Structures are given as structure tokens and as C-alpha cells.
Amino acid sequence: MRIEAHYLIETPLEPEKVAAIMAGEQSSGTFVRVAGETDELRERAAAEVLSVEELEPVAQPSLASAYLERKGIAGPYRRAKVKIAFPTANIGANLPTLAATLAGNLYDLGEVTGLRLTDVALSEAYRARFERPRLGVDGTRRRLNVEDRPFFGTIIKPNVGMRASEIADLVGLLCEAGVDLIKDDEVCADPDHAPLAERVPVVMRKVRAYREASGRDVMVAFNITDETDAMRRHAELVEREGGACVMASLNWCGLSALQSLRRATPLALHGHRNGFGAFARHPALGIGFDAYQALYRLAGIDHLHVHGIGGKFSDSAEEVASAARRCLKPLAADAVDDADAVLPVFSSGQWAGTLPVTHRAVGSADFMFLAGGGILAHPDGPAAGVKGLRQAYEAIASGLSLGEAARDRPELRRALGFFGG
């Protein structure tokens, strides 16, 4: 059983030679043969270069390398797609070591002036050794009783500064407005002015009251980002208070903490990828989304942010669309179903007018659409903001343009005039 890693590399050397160095560095080898490195050991534990596909070279290096400068080696800088297979026996069911094997020291190799982990392919047998979503797409639908449409949610604004009682009042207003999910901002976790120990009970009191009065549930994604033991305590508090979801900043908590949290709670884990640009924004460096999502899905998250189409971030529309579609595919290539799919979450400048292109990009209604200003700043109030979103989806499902649908839907018409104008 093996794990296949895909890379993009840039080097002034022979790409085949560099690929072999990569395979050795991340398995049984070093720069020279060492005592104890028998042929049998290499057969059992060495990584294998599966393919090297050379691309067009570039004149200038993406990154500097003192190693190449010392050796007086210059361009042209050759680029190649490389596939390497790693034995799973080297790694076991150890997620941090999997990440260290797939990436680890590779970014520091002197031979490369660019290196990006682009994808990870693994078998269902290996995937079964790790956590799965507790809710995922179908479980979130069952919990919120939402069928045949996207989930519509919003974010607590202002980002920080409100006291617990003020946040609870806003949550009560948003529940009445008709949202499915209310999310903390990534920079609001356990602040002095609204600590989770105080905030969770007063917020959930509002949610429970609304649930009992309306028969409809609302999911609150409490940001419990912290050290591991604290996150487990916070999740226990949310569960005791009848909550359904907690949120964590994936990149700053890390794979191990997310695994520990997944094992400790039945709640939905809402994965926020803030900081992902540091890993992925440069096209010749870091970790691409396909590889990134594989690692965090092995930790057992249920929802994963993918940014938004036409939003404030740097991603192209196709990058966002591809990320969303990847979340909904089985993680293992030989999976028999899509039971481990995670719910893609769109945010960043979203409103009724960006819903049609989002729906086309995903190809289904299996996504969460978070509109902060798109709901809270609607000229007729948050309830009209939510209603306008639902009207926009009704138009999509009926094959109407938003302009056509807005003629007899005042909330959608006002949204198009206000945000679109």
C-alpha cells in the first residue's frame, strides 16, 4: 500500500536527478549510502519516483538558493511535474508524519528554486485508518433540516469588540431572520470582553429559545481556536449547551490538535483556512488546495472554507470552484461512495448576485453560502437579506435570471439595486 504525492518542481539541474533526491530525502536515503541501509531495507522502505514530466523552463528562479550559488549553477530553470510513491508502512496512521513525509525538508532542498505539493492520492484502505466527518454534508442537512438548497449563513459583525450579551442579542436577531448558520469571525475566539465561558451559554440560550418557538434549528460555529486541551473544554461546553458546531483556524491549531478535537467531540468541525495564502499563493511554492484539503479531511473536519467567487481575496474563480468541487469528491480514489465529503463554505463579499455563479461552479446545492454584509447590510434589514438569498436560489432552481425573478420579489430587487449598483 502506497501514497502517491504530486509535485511541481523548479531546478537548474536534471529534474529526474532532483526527483530521486526528493524520494530519498523523504524515505530511507540521505546524500550518501550509510551503514545499515541494506538492499532489503531500501526495497521495503524507499520511495519510488513514478514519473517526471518536464514543462517549459523559465529564465529566472522563483526562489534563491545559496547552495546553487556556491556551486556556480545558474539557469535556465527547468520545471517538471513529479509523482512519487511512499510506502504507508513508513508512516502508519500518523497524520503529522504523513505531512512531514509529503513535504518536510523538501522546501529547503538546495537543488530546487521552486517546489509545490499539488496533490495527494491515497487508497480507501489507508483513508479508513483516519477520522471521518461526524456530520459532513448529509449530516449537516439532517441536523438543520435543510433539503434541496444551499445553506445560508452569516458572520458575527463587528469582528471583535462586542460583549457576550450584545453577541447573543445579534444571534437572536439573526435566528429570527432565517439563517441556517452563524459563524464567529476567525479573530474572535476567547477575548476578554466576551470569553467563551460567558458567551456560549448566553448565545445558546437565544438559540434554544428560537428552536423551541419555531421548530427550526440554527447552527452556531463558535470559534474555539486555542491550545488542544482548551479546545476540548470549549467543545464540551458547546455540547452541554445544546450546540452543534465549533470552528477552528486550521493552520494555527494544526493537524494533531484537529485530530484530538475530532476524537473528543461529536460536534461538526467548521474548518477555517485563514492563512492558507501563505502556503499556496505563490504558484511555485507551498501546498496546493488539493493536497491541503486531503490532510485536513484526514483529521475529520466537516466543513471547509474555499473563499468566494468575485470576493475580496486573490483566488481566481476557477481556483475557488475547483476547491469546492474537490471537497465534495471522495478522498480516496477507490472509494465506493462519497460519505466522507465535506461541505464547501463560500465567504468573502458574497451576496444574492454572486449566488448563480457559485451554484454553477459547484454543480449542485451542496454548499454553504456565508454572506456577512450581504445579509446584515441589506437596506431592509437582515431578514430581507436572507429572504433575498432564498429568492435568488428559487430563481436559479426555476431557470430564471435574477433580474426576471426580482420583478415580483422585492427583497431580491432591493439587494440587486443596493449591492449591484
C-alpha positions, 0 to 999 in steps of 0.5 A: 500500500502506497501514497502517491504525492504530486509535485511541481518542481523548479531546478537548474539541474536534471529534474529526474536527478532532483526527483530521486533526491526528493524520494530519498530525502523523504524515505530511507536515503540521505546524500550518501549510502550509510551503514545499515541501509541494506538492499532489503531495507531500501526495497521495503522502505524507499520511495519510488519516483513514478514519473517526471514530466518536464514543462517549459523552463523559465529564465529566472528562479522563483526562489534563491538558493545559496547552495546553487550559488556556491556551486556556480549553477545558474539557469535556465530553470527547468520545471517538471511535474513529479509523482512519487510513491511512499510506502504507508508502512513508513508512516502508519496512521500518523497524520503529522508524519504523513505531512512531514513525509509529503513535504518536510525538508523538501522546501529547503532542498538546495537543488530546487528554486521552486517546489509545490505539493499539488496533490495527494492520492491515497487508497480507501484502505489507508483513508479508513485508518483516519477520522471521518466527518461526524456530520459532513454534508448529509449530516449537516442537512439532517441536523438543520433540516435543510433539503434541496438548497444551499445553506445560508449563513452569516458572520458575527459583525463587528469582528471583535469588540462586542460583549457576550450579551450584545453577541447573543442579542445579534444571534437572536436577531439573526435566528429570527431572520432565517439563517441556517448558520452563524459563524464567529469571525476567525479573530474572535475566539476567547477575548476578554470582553466576551470569553467563551465561558460567558458567551456560549451559554448566553448565545445558546440560550437565544438559540434554544429559545428560537428552536423551541418557538419555531421548530427550526434549528440554527447552527452556531460555529463558535470559534474555539481556536486555542491550545488542544486541551482548551479546545476540548473544554470549549467543545464540551461546553458547546455540547452541554449547551445544546450546540452543534458546531465549533470552528477552528483556524486550521493552520494555527491549531494544526493537524494533531490538535484537529485530530484530538478535537475530532476524537473528543467531540461529536460536534461538526468541525467548521474548518477555517483556512485563514492563512492558507495564502501563505502556503499556496499563493505563490504558484511555485511554492507551498501546498496546493488546495488539493493536497491541503484539503486531503490532510485536513479531511484526514483529521475529520473536519466537516466543513471547509472554507474555499473563499468566494467567487468575485470576493475580496481575496486573490483566488481566481474563480476557477481556483475557488470552484475547483476547491469546492468541487474537490471537497465534495469528491471522495478522498480516496480514489477507490472509494465506493461512495462519497460519505466522507465529503465535506461541505464547501463554505463560500465567504468573502463579499458574497451576496444574492448576485454572486449566488448563480455563479457559485451554484454553477461552479459547484454543480449542485446545492451542496454548499454553504453560502456565508454572506456577512454584509450581504445579509446584515447590510441589506437596506431592509434589514437582515431578514430581507437579506436572507429572504433575498438569498432564498429568492435568488436560489428559487430563481436559479432552481426555476431557470430564471435570471435574477433580474426576471425573478426580482420583478415580483420579489422585492427583497431580491430587487432591493439587494440587486439595486443596493449591492449591484449598483 
